[in-house]
Amino acid sequence: MVNRAKLLGGFEAVNLSTNGEVPNLDCILGSLLDDLIVSIDGISHETYAANRPLPNGKPSSLHQTIQHVIAFLRKKTELKLSAPWVRMQIINKENTASEVLEFIKFWIAQPGVDDVLVKNLDSMNAWIPGLVSAAEDKAKADIVSKMPCQHIFGIGSMVVTGEFTACCHDARTELTSRLADGRRA
């Protein structure tokens, strides 16, 4: 899927964003993927579980996710691959702010990590109601709504289903799956 997007899709770059909770990240090694963003929103079990609830209501496993990502990084390093560029990311919000420095220190020390990002939250309540306070969500949404997307339709961003998004602010492919009259495709 990644190779097809790169070769046939006309994208300057193809990136993939994941929460790292998959045991087979290494299947993308050797592909034409340019950029892998792994968003692990917390460094403590409590914060991670609060930010990454599973659909069945059970808490996510920070330990298991870290093990999956480290196994991927180890294989990338062993194979001496420069691609994909691996960006570890944490969302800066109310319950992660105190963990940002520890997150950076942990991930920057891991071989195979190329970048560590702290991304400001830009409104999640539309996708995950109640994850952040209404006040924080509104403040972030007001700022982001005034900023043009610099990558819209220029970089192929793929989600776990294999669908492409218009940009990184389109986590549910809502911009790419609507018809001109606003109906869902």
Secondary structure as GFF3:
##gff-version 3
##sequence-region A 1 185
A	DSSP	alpha_helix	2	8	.	.	.	ID=ss1
A	DSSP	beta_strand	13	18	.	.	.	ID=ss2
A	DSSP	three_ten_helix	25	28	.	.	.	ID=ss3
A	DSSP	beta_strand	35	39	.	.	.	ID=ss4
A	DSSP	alpha_helix	45	51	.	.	.	ID=ss5
A	DSSP	alpha_helix	62	78	.	.	.	ID=ss6
A	DSSP	beta_strand	85	92	.	.	.	ID=ss7
A	DSSP	three_ten_helix	97	99	.	.	.	ID=ss8
A	DSSP	alpha_helix	100	108	.	.	.	ID=ss9
A	DSSP	beta_strand	115	120	.	.	.	ID=ss10
A	DSSP	alpha_helix	134	144	.	.	.	ID=ss11
A	DSSP	beta_strand	155	158	.	.	.	ID=ss12
A	DSSP	beta_strand	164	165	.	.	.	ID=ss13
###
